[in-house]
């Protein structure tokens, strides 16, 4: 049995939703800058988000903006290729270029708290950080009482 979904204009009034949840990999290292009188940290980067399978597979390249302590964390703990989860909202802004042409930018601004989730460690594999000393002396456990 199919269930009908009813849209109630009265219930939806005043409830606007602008939420984005993305999982992807950084296409570049985060660009960290400090802006404004309070020198607030701002990190900008792009992530590649894969969609579809096989012949229909494609990637979307999404610009991301992160503010405050989260911006510093992104700059310190990620690099190109790092996998991240982004929770934020879509924002569009505009500016006039030097020729006077109006340009529009659409980007995702991460939530101030919990807007970025690090899904790997600096884009490195666990083997990359593991080093073994070949000059290890074996221990004889023959005299141990247990």
C-alpha positions in Angstrom: 0.0 0.0 0.0 1.4 3.4 -1.0 1.3 6.1 1.5 0.5 9.6 0.4 2.7 12.4 1.7 0.9 15.6 2.3 2.5 18.9 2.2 1.1 21.4 4.6 1.9 25.0 3.8 0.9 26.0 7.3 3.3 23.5 9.0 6.2 24.4 6.7 5.8 28.1 7.0 8.8 29.7 8.7 10.8 26.4 8.7 13.5 26.8 6.1 16.2 24.2 5.8 19.6 24.8 4.4 21.8 21.8 5.5 24.5 20.1 3.5 26.3 16.9 4.5 29.3 16.0 2.3 32.0 13.4 2.4 35.0 13.8 0.2 38.7 14.3 -0.2 40.6 17.6 -0.2 41.7 18.5 -3.7 44.2 21.0 -2.2 45.8 21.9 1.1 43.6 24.2 3.2 44.4 27.9 2.8 44.5 29.4 6.3 44.2 33.1 6.8 43.2 35.5 9.6 40.6 38.1 8.7 38.9 41.1 10.3 39.8 43.2 13.3 39.6 40.2 15.6 41.9 38.2 13.3 39.4 35.3 13.0 40.9 32.1 11.4 39.4 31.2 8.0 40.3 28.0 6.1 39.2 27.6 2.5 39.7 24.4 0.4 37.8 22.3 -2.1 36.7 18.7 -1.7 35.9 16.1 -4.4 32.6 14.3 -3.8 32.1 11.2 -5.9 28.6 10.4 -7.3 27.4 7.4 -9.3 29.0 4.2 -10.3 30.8 2.7 -13.3 30.2 4.7 -16.5 27.9 7.1 -14.7 30.5 8.0 -12.1 31.4 11.6 -11.7 33.0 13.9 -9.2 31.8 17.3 -8.0 34.3 19.8 -6.7 32.8 21.8 -3.8 34.4 24.9 -2.3 34.4 24.8 1.5 34.8 27.6 4.1 35.6 26.9 7.8 35.9 29.5 10.5 37.5 29.8 13.9 39.3 27.0 15.8 37.9 24.5 13.3 39.7 26.3 10.5 43.0 26.0 12.4 42.4 22.3 13.0 41.7 21.7 9.3 44.9 23.5 8.4 46.9 21.5 10.9 45.5 18.1 10.6 44.6 17.7 6.9 46.3 17.9 3.5 45.5 17.2 -0.1 43.9 13.8 -0.3 42.6 13.8 3.3 39.0 12.4 3.7 36.7 14.7 5.6 33.0 15.0 6.4 31.5 18.4 6.2 28.3 19.5 7.9 27.2 23.0 6.9 25.0 25.2 4.8 25.1 26.4 1.2 25.9 30.1 0.8 26.0 32.3 -2.3 27.8 35.6 -2.4 28.7 38.0 -5.1 31.4 40.6 -5.9 32.4 42.8 -8.8 35.6 41.8 -10.6 38.2 44.5 -11.7 36.3 44.8 -15.1 33.1 45.6 -13.2 31.4 42.2 -14.0 29.4 40.8 -11.2 30.7 37.3 -10.1 28.8 34.8 -8.0 30.3 32.2 -5.7 28.5 29.3 -4.2 30.2 27.5 -1.3 29.5 25.4 1.7 30.2 27.0 5.1 30.9 24.5 7.8 29.0 24.6 11.1 31.0 26.4 13.8 30.9 23.4 16.1 31.2 19.9 14.7 31.1 21.1 11.1 34.2 19.2 10.1 34.9 15.5 10.8 38.4 14.1 10.1 37.9 10.7 8.5 41.6 9.8 8.3 44.8 11.2 9.7 46.5 13.7 7.4 45.7 11.5 4.4 48.5 9.1 5.3 48.3 5.3 5.5 49.1 3.6 8.8 52.2 2.1 7.2 53.7 5.5 6.3 54.2 6.4 9.9 55.4 3.0 11.1 59.2 2.6 11.3 61.0 -0.4 12.7 64.5 -0.5 14.1 66.4 -3.4 12.5 68.9 -3.4 15.4 66.6 -5.1 17.9 68.1 -7.7 20.3 65.8 -10.7 20.9 64.8 -11.3 24.6 65.1 -14.8 26.1 62.0 -15.4 28.2 63.3 -18.8 29.4 64.0 -17.5 33.0 60.6 -15.9 33.5 58.6 -17.4 36.3 55.3 -17.1 34.4 
